Amino acid sequence: MRITVRPRIRIVRYDGTILLGPGKADLLEAIARMGSIRAAAESLEMSYMRAWSMVRTMNAAFRSPLVEKIRGGAEQGGARLTERGERVLALYRRMETRAEKAIEPLWEKMREDLDILRRR
């Protein structure tokens, strides 16, 4: 049985609003991959309205939008990450990786105390 630990980094405004966290980072990745907020939402099994709400929150929180809409054309529009969006997502993922590495020695010690691992 494989048990892992996952640190969850959140950037939280004073009022408790999560400006960027694991779910929003996943949404940014899905938008970059799918080229559409609607398709990204579907791929993450969330409603389009929820995805739009998350995008609006992120766009308002940073100096410039992380996601921009692409209007019309043969493809009927879509969405993409801005340069800032790509940079913020990359930095966030690096923060996650560093956090995982930082806690690894303590996690290894804690694993020894997990009862479920002794039952093999």
N, CA and C atoms as an extended XYZ file, in Angstrom:
360
Properties=species:S:1:pos:R:3:atomname:S:1:resname:S:1:resid:I:1 pbc="F F F"
N         0.856       -1.183        0.000 N   MET     1
C         0.000        0.000        0.000 CA  MET     1
C         0.898        1.241        0.000 C   MET     1
N         0.638        2.139       -0.881 N   ARG     2
C         1.445        3.363       -0.987 CA  ARG     2
C         0.697        4.517       -0.331 C   ARG     2
N         1.361        5.149        0.605 N   ILE     3
C         0.805        6.318        1.280 CA  ILE     3
C         1.764        7.470        1.026 C   ILE     3
N         1.222        8.597        0.651 N   THR     4
C         2.049        9.765        0.379 CA  THR     4
C         1.549       10.947        1.199 C   THR     4
N         2.365       11.969        1.253 N   VAL     5
C         1.967       13.217        1.888 CA  VAL     5
C         2.022       14.296        0.816 C   VAL     5
N         1.029       15.166        0.835 N   ARG     6
C         0.972       16.251       -0.142 CA  ARG     6
C         0.759       17.571        0.572 C   ARG     6
N         1.775       18.415        0.575 N   PRO     7
C         1.545       19.751        1.138 CA  PRO     7
C         0.617       20.531        0.216 C   PRO     7
N        -0.273       21.303        0.786 N   ARG     8
C        -1.222       22.095       -0.006 CA  ARG     8
C        -0.935       23.570        0.241 C   ARG     8
N        -0.355       24.186       -0.744 N   ILE     9
C         0.002       25.592       -0.632 CA  ILE     9
C        -1.163       26.426       -1.142 C   ILE     9
N        -1.534       27.420       -0.352 N   ARG    10
C        -2.612       28.329       -0.751 CA  ARG    10
C        -2.164       29.763       -0.506 C   ARG    10
N        -2.459       30.601       -1.455 N   ILE    11
C        -2.269       32.038       -1.280 CA  ILE    11
C        -3.637       32.571       -0.901 C   ILE    11
N        -3.736       33.094        0.322 N   VAL    12
C        -5.038       33.448        0.888 CA  VAL    12
C        -5.070       34.938        1.217 C   VAL    12
N        -6.125       35.599        0.747 N   ARG    13
C        -6.335       37.009        1.067 CA  ARG    13
C        -6.819       37.131        2.505 C   ARG    13
N        -6.666       38.300        3.090 N   TYR    14
C        -7.044       38.567        4.483 CA  TYR    14
C        -8.467       38.121        4.820 C   TYR    14
N        -9.371       38.120        3.837 N   ASP    15
C       -10.762       37.740        4.111 CA  ASP    15
C       -11.016       36.237        3.950 C   ASP    15
N        -9.951       35.485        3.712 N   GLY    16
C       -10.081       34.036        3.574 CA  GLY    16
C       -10.232       33.541        2.149 C   GLY    16
N       -10.349       34.443        1.196 N   THR    17
C       -10.478       34.041       -0.204 CA  THR    17
C        -9.171       33.422       -0.681 C   THR    17
N        -9.260       32.233       -1.257 N   ILE    18
C        -8.076       31.572       -1.808 CA  ILE    18
C        -7.830       32.151       -3.195 C   ILE    18
N        -6.713       32.845       -3.328 N   LEU    19
C        -6.363       33.474       -4.597 CA  LEU    19
C        -5.675       32.500       -5.528 C   LEU    19
N        -4.931       31.572       -4.972 N   LEU    20
C        -4.283       30.525       -5.763 CA  LEU    20
C        -4.014       29.344       -4.844 C   LEU    20
N        -4.376       28.173       -5.300 N   GLY    21
C        -4.168       26.946       -4.550 CA  GLY    21
C        -4.161       25.774       -5.511 C   GLY    21
N        -4.181       24.564       -4.989 N   PRO    22
C        -4.097       23.386       -5.858 CA  PRO    22
C        -5.189       23.321       -6.933 C   PRO    22
N        -6.423       23.606       -6.563 N   GLY    23
C        -7.519       23.539       -7.540 CA  GLY    23
C        -7.404       24.589       -8.626 C   GLY    23
N        -7.038       25.791       -8.252 N   LYS    24
C        -6.882       26.862       -9.235 CA  LYS    24
C        -5.678       26.592      -10.140 C   LYS    24
N        -4.602       26.044       -9.573 N   ALA    25
C        -3.437       25.686      -10.393 CA  ALA    25
C        -3.812       24.586      -11.385 C   ALA    25
N        -4.581       23.608      -10.937 N   ASP    26
C        -5.043       22.551      -11.849 CA  ASP    26
C        -5.898       23.141      -12.964 C   ASP    26
N        -6.738       24.108      -12.619 N   LEU    27
C        -7.572       24.761      -13.630 CA  LEU    27
C        -6.704       25.514      -14.641 C   LEU    27
N        -5.700       26.240      -14.170 N   LEU    28
C        -4.803       26.935      -15.097 CA  LEU    28
C        -4.133       25.948      -16.052 C   LEU    28
N        -3.662       24.832      -15.531 N   GLU    29
C        -3.041       23.816      -16.391 CA  GLU    29
C        -4.028       23.281      -17.415 C   GLU    29
N        -5.251       23.043      -16.983 N   ALA    30
C        -6.264       22.512      -17.897 CA  ALA    30
C        -6.614       23.527      -18.980 C   ALA    30
N        -6.691       24.797      -18.630 N   ILE    31
C        -6.958       25.833      -19.638 CA  ILE    31
C        -5.823       25.875      -20.652 C   ILE    31
N        -4.586       25.821      -20.164 N   ALA    32
C        -3.436       25.825      -21.073 CA  ALA    32
C        -3.484       24.621      -22.013 C   ALA    32
N        -3.875       23.481      -21.491 N   ARG    33
C        -3.910       22.243      -22.271 CA  ARG    33
C        -5.089       22.214      -23.244 C   ARG    33
N        -6.257       22.665      -22.782 N   MET    34
C        -7.487       22.520      -23.561 CA  MET    34
C        -7.801       23.731      -24.444 C   MET    34
N        -7.280       24.897      -24.082 N   GLY    35
C        -7.559       26.098      -24.871 CA  GLY    35
C        -8.953       26.655      -24.674 C   GLY    35
N        -9.601       26.250      -23.588 N   SER    36
C       -10.979       26.665      -23.346 CA  SER    36
C       -11.299       26.503      -21.861 C   SER    36
N       -11.993       27.482      -21.304 N   ILE    37
C       -12.414       27.368      -19.914 CA  ILE    37
C       -13.466       26.276      -19.772 C   ILE    37
N       -14.389       26.221      -20.723 N   ARG    38
C       -15.441       25.198      -20.670 CA  ARG    38
C       -14.838       23.793      -20.739 C   ARG    38
N       -13.945       23.558      -21.683 N   ALA    39
C       -13.318       22.235      -21.820 CA  ALA    39
C       -12.460       21.916      -20.595 C   ALA    39
N       -11.771       22.920      -20.065 N   ALA    40
C       -10.957       22.725      -18.865 CA  ALA    40
C       -11.849       22.317      -17.691 C   ALA    40
N       -12.975       23.018      -17.538 N   ALA    41
C       -13.911       22.700      -16.451 CA  ALA    41
C       -14.419       21.265      -16.592 C   ALA    41
N       -14.806       20.884      -17.799 N   GLU    42
C       -15.299       19.522      -18.025 CA  GLU    42
C       -14.228       18.491      -17.700 C   GLU    42
N       -12.980       18.767      -18.093 N   SER    43
C       -11.898       17.804      -17.842 CA  SER    43
C       -11.630       17.638      -16.349 C   SER    43
N       -11.954       18.657      -15.565 N   LEU    44
C       -11.770       18.604      -14.111 CA  LEU    44
C       -13.066       18.257      -13.369 C   LEU    44
N       -14.115       17.983      -14.143 N   GLU    45
C       -15.424       17.638      -13.593 CA  GLU    45
C       -15.960       18.722      -12.667 C   GLU    45
N       -15.874       19.966      -13.150 N   MET    46
C       -16.453       21.085      -12.404 CA  MET    46
C       -17.361       21.858      -13.348 C   MET    46
N       -18.240       22.630      -12.798 N   SER    47
C       -19.149       23.395      -13.635 CA  SER    47
C       -18.409       24.555      -14.298 C   SER    47
N       -18.928       24.965      -15.423 N   TYR    48
C       -18.364       26.105      -16.140 CA  TYR    48
C       -18.430       27.358      -15.267 C   TYR    48
N       -19.542       27.544      -14.562 N   MET    49
C       -19.690       28.722      -13.701 CA  MET    49
C       -18.656       28.724      -12.582 C   MET    49
N       -18.371       27.563      -12.003 N   ARG    50
C       -17.347       27.459      -10.959 CA  ARG    50
C       -15.979       27.816      -11.533 C   ARG    50
N       -15.672       27.286      -12.710 N   ALA    51
C       -14.385       27.580      -13.349 CA  ALA    51
C       -14.260       29.076      -13.627 C   ALA    51
N       -15.330       29.697      -14.148 N   TRP    52
C       -15.288       31.128      -14.437 CA  TRP    52
C       -15.102       31.942      -13.167 C   TRP    52
N       -15.747       31.518      -12.110 N   SER    53
C       -15.595       32.202      -10.829 CA  SER    53
C       -14.136       32.134      -10.356 C   SER    53
N       -13.528       30.981      -10.495 N   MET    54
C       -12.129       30.815      -10.097 CA  MET    54
C       -11.210       31.681      -10.960 C   MET    54
N       -11.475       31.715      -12.260 N   VAL    55
C       -10.670       32.547      -13.169 CA  VAL    55
C       -10.818       34.016      -12.801 C   VAL    55
N       -12.044       34.457      -12.536 N   ARG    56
C       -12.261       35.864      -12.153 CA  ARG    56
C       -11.503       36.213      -10.877 C   ARG    56
N       -11.528       35.308       -9.906 N   THR    57
C       -10.806       35.543       -8.649 CA  THR    57
C        -9.311       35.680       -8.911 C   THR    57
N        -8.753       34.767       -9.689 N   MET    58
C        -7.319       34.828       -9.986 CA  MET    58
C        -6.963       36.068      -10.789 C   MET    58
N        -7.758       36.362      -11.808 N   ASN    59
C        -7.463       37.526      -12.653 CA  ASN    59
C        -7.481       38.826      -11.859 C   ASN    59
N        -8.387       38.927      -10.894 N   ALA    60
C        -8.491       40.147      -10.091 CA  ALA    60
C        -7.365       40.256       -9.062 C   ALA    60
N        -6.785       39.137       -8.673 N   ALA    61
C        -5.803       39.121       -7.594 CA  ALA    61
C        -4.396       39.533       -8.033 C   ALA    61
N        -4.086       39.343       -9.300 N   PHE    62
C        -2.727       39.596       -9.777 CA  PHE    62
C        -2.663       40.915      -10.546 C   PHE    62
N        -1.456       41.410      -10.749 N   ARG    63
C        -1.246       42.706      -11.403 CA  ARG    63
C        -1.879       42.781      -12.788 C   ARG    63
N        -1.947       41.661      -13.450 N   SER    64
C        -2.636       41.561      -14.738 CA  SER    64
C        -3.239       40.159      -14.816 C   SER    64
N        -4.210       39.959      -15.697 N   PRO    65
C        -4.906       38.672      -15.753 CA  PRO    65
C        -3.976       37.485      -15.995 C   PRO    65
N        -4.351       36.343      -15.434 N   LEU    66
C        -3.632       35.098      -15.680 CA  LEU    66
C        -4.213       34.355      -16.868 C   LEU    66
N        -5.498       34.604      -17.132 N   VAL    67
C        -6.216       33.945      -18.230 CA  VAL    67
C        -6.856       35.023      -19.077 C   VAL    67
N        -6.745       34.858      -20.393 N   GLU    68
C        -7.430       35.782      -21.294 CA  GLU    68
C        -8.316       35.005      -22.248 C   GLU    68
N        -9.462       35.597      -22.559 N   LYS    69
C       -10.388       34.994      -23.510 CA  LYS    69
C        -9.910       35.293      -24.916 C   LYS    69
N       -10.122       34.350      -25.815 N   ILE    70
C        -9.846       34.532      -27.237 CA  ILE    70
C       -11.211       34.575      -27.905 C   ILE    70
N       -11.498       35.645      -28.561 N   ARG    71
C       -12.833       35.837      -29.131 CA  ARG    71
C       -12.924       35.324      -30.569 C   ARG    71
N       -14.080       34.748      -30.879 N   GLY    72
C       -14.501       34.422      -32.236 CA  GLY    72
C       -13.522       33.633      -33.079 C   GLY    72
N       -13.627       33.857      -34.393 N   GLY    73
C       -12.776       33.158      -35.341 CA  GLY    73
C       -13.336       31.794      -35.690 C   GLY    73
N       -12.589       31.063      -36.486 N   ALA    74
C       -13.021       29.741      -36.953 CA  ALA    74
C       -13.210       28.763      -35.797 C   ALA    74
N       -12.428       28.916      -34.747 N   GLU    75
C       -12.518       28.008      -33.607 CA  GLU    75
C       -13.563       28.451      -32.582 C   GLU    75
N       -14.282       29.528      -32.847 N   GLN    76
C       -15.305       30.046      -31.942 CA  GLN    76
C       -14.731       30.516      -30.612 C   GLN    76
N       -13.510       30.955      -30.616 N   GLY    77
C       -12.921       31.509      -29.401 CA  GLY    77
C       -12.379       30.463      -28.468 C   GLY    77
N       -12.037       30.898      -27.270 N   GLY    78
C       -11.464       30.003      -26.281 CA  GLY    78
C       -10.796       30.823      -25.195 C   GLY    78
N        -9.757       30.265      -24.605 N   ALA    79
C        -9.024       30.957      -23.558 CA  ALA    79
C        -7.598       30.432      -23.538 C   ALA    79
N        -6.715       31.254      -23.003 N   ARG    80
C        -5.325       30.832      -22.861 CA  ARG    80
C        -4.715       31.561      -21.674 C   ARG    80
N        -3.606       31.012      -21.212 N   LEU    81
C        -2.873       31.676      -20.140 CA  LEU    81
C        -2.085       32.834      -20.727 C   LEU    81
N        -2.042       33.912      -19.999 N   THR    82
C        -1.202       35.037      -20.381 CA  THR    82
C         0.242       34.685      -19.991 C   THR    82
N         1.157       35.542      -20.363 N   GLU    83
C         2.544       35.344      -19.952 CA  GLU    83
C         2.638       35.301      -18.417 C   GLU    83
N         1.927       36.206      -17.771 N   ARG    84
C         1.914       36.212      -16.297 CA  ARG    84
C         1.287       34.918      -15.778 C   ARG    84
N         0.229       34.456      -16.409 N   GLY    85
C        -0.401       33.206      -15.990 CA  GLY    85
C         0.553       32.029      -16.068 C   GLY    85
N         1.307       31.943      -17.147 N   GLU    86
C         2.294       30.869      -17.293 CA  GLU    86
C         3.371       30.975      -16.213 C   GLU    86
N         3.829       32.192      -15.954 N   ARG    87
C         4.878       32.407      -14.951 CA  ARG    87
C         4.366       32.062      -13.549 C   ARG    87
N         3.167       32.537      -13.197 N   VAL    88
C         2.595       32.266      -11.870 CA  VAL    88
C         2.383       30.763      -11.683 C   VAL    88
N         1.873       30.078      -12.690 N   LEU    89
C         1.664       28.634      -12.591 CA  LEU    89
C         2.995       27.906      -12.396 C   LEU    89
N         4.002       28.273      -13.154 N   ALA    90
C         5.313       27.629      -13.025 CA  ALA    90
C         5.898       27.868      -11.629 C   ALA    90
N         5.773       29.094      -11.127 N   LEU    91
C         6.277       29.397       -9.784 CA  LEU    91
C         5.523       28.611       -8.717 C   LEU    91
N         4.221       28.520       -8.874 N   TYR    92
C         3.412       27.766       -7.915 CA  TYR    92
C         3.835       26.295       -7.890 C   TYR    92
N         4.017       25.691       -9.057 N   ARG    93
C         4.426       24.288       -9.120 CA  ARG    93
C         5.822       24.102       -8.518 C   ARG    93
N         6.706       25.066       -8.714 N   ARG    94
C         8.028       24.995       -8.081 CA  ARG    94
C         7.914       25.076       -6.562 C   ARG    94
N         6.999       25.918       -6.070 N   MET    95
C         6.765       26.012       -4.628 CA  MET    95
C         6.302       24.657       -4.083 C   MET    95
N         5.399       24.006       -4.802 N   GLU    96
C         4.918       22.692       -4.375 CA  GLU    96
C         6.064       21.678       -4.299 C   GLU    96
N         6.886       21.671       -5.335 N   THR    97
C         8.010       20.731       -5.384 CA  THR    97
C         8.976       20.976       -4.235 C   THR    97
N         9.284       22.231       -3.977 N   ARG    98
C        10.198       22.558       -2.874 CA  ARG    98
C         9.602       22.194       -1.524 C   ARG    98
N         8.302       22.406       -1.376 N   ALA    99
C         7.643       22.050       -0.113 CA  ALA    99
C         7.710       20.538        0.112 C   ALA    99
N         7.471       19.757       -0.942 N   GLU   100
C         7.544       18.299       -0.826 CA  GLU   100
C         8.944       17.860       -0.406 C   GLU   100
N         9.951       18.443       -1.036 N   LYS   101
C        11.337       18.092       -0.695 CA  LYS   101
C        11.676       18.504        0.732 C   LYS   101
N        11.166       19.648        1.170 N   ALA   102
C        11.477       20.145        2.513 CA  ALA   102
C        10.909       19.247        3.599 C   ALA   102
N         9.737       18.673        3.367 N   ILE   103
C         9.124       17.855        4.416 CA  ILE   103
C         9.494       16.381        4.313 C   ILE   103
N        10.170       15.987        3.261 N   GLU   104
C        10.468       14.564        3.057 CA  GLU   104
C        11.173       13.896        4.234 C   GLU   104
N        12.220       14.490        4.831 N   PRO   105
C        12.870       13.812        5.970 CA  PRO   105
C        11.914       13.585        7.146 C   PRO   105
N        11.072       14.563        7.424 N   LEU   106
C        10.104       14.403        8.516 CA  LEU   106
C         9.037       13.389        8.149 C   LEU   106
N         8.638       13.370        6.902 N   TRP   107
C         7.639       12.409        6.446 CA  TRP   107
C         8.168       10.981        6.598 C   TRP   107
N         9.427       10.771        6.258 N   GLU   108
C        10.009        9.433        6.398 CA  GLU   108
C         9.959        8.977        7.858 C   GLU   108
N        10.221        9.873        8.776 N   LYS   109
C        10.136        9.531       10.200 CA  LYS   109
C         8.696        9.230       10.610 C   LYS   109
N         7.749       10.020       10.111 N   MET   110
C         6.353        9.810       10.462 CA  MET   110
C         5.828        8.497        9.877 C   MET   110
N         6.291        8.137        8.710 N   ARG   111
C         5.842        6.887        8.081 CA  ARG   111
C         6.078        5.697        9.002 C   ARG   111
N         7.155        5.759        9.781 N   GLU   112
C         7.466        4.673       10.712 CA  GLU   112
C         6.373        4.509       11.764 C   GLU   112
N         5.641        5.559       12.035 N   ASP   113
C         4.589        5.524       13.052 CA  ASP   113
C         3.214        5.174       12.497 C   ASP   113
N         3.104        5.042       11.197 N   LEU   114
C         1.805        4.710       10.604 CA  LEU   114
C         1.509        3.224       10.796 C   LEU   114
N         0.450        2.939       11.478 N   ASP   115
C         0.065        1.564       11.791 CA  ASP   115
C        -0.243        0.777       10.522 C   ASP   115
N        -0.854        1.399        9.571 N   ILE   116
C        -1.298        0.703        8.365 CA  ILE   116
C        -0.124        0.096        7.595 C   ILE   116
N         1.059        0.679        7.724 N   LEU   117
C         2.209        0.154        7.020 CA  LEU   117
C         2.740       -1.124        7.653 C   LEU   117
N         2.435       -1.363        8.924 N   ARG   118
C         2.908       -2.576        9.621 CA  ARG   118
C         2.027       -3.780        9.288 C   ARG   118
N         0.873       -3.562        8.734 N   ARG   119
C        -0.094       -4.666        8.519 CA  ARG   119
C         0.123       -5.418        7.219 C   ARG   119
N         1.193       -5.199        6.547 N   ARG   120
C         1.416       -5.869        5.263 CA  ARG   120
C         1.678       -7.335        5.403 C   ARG   120
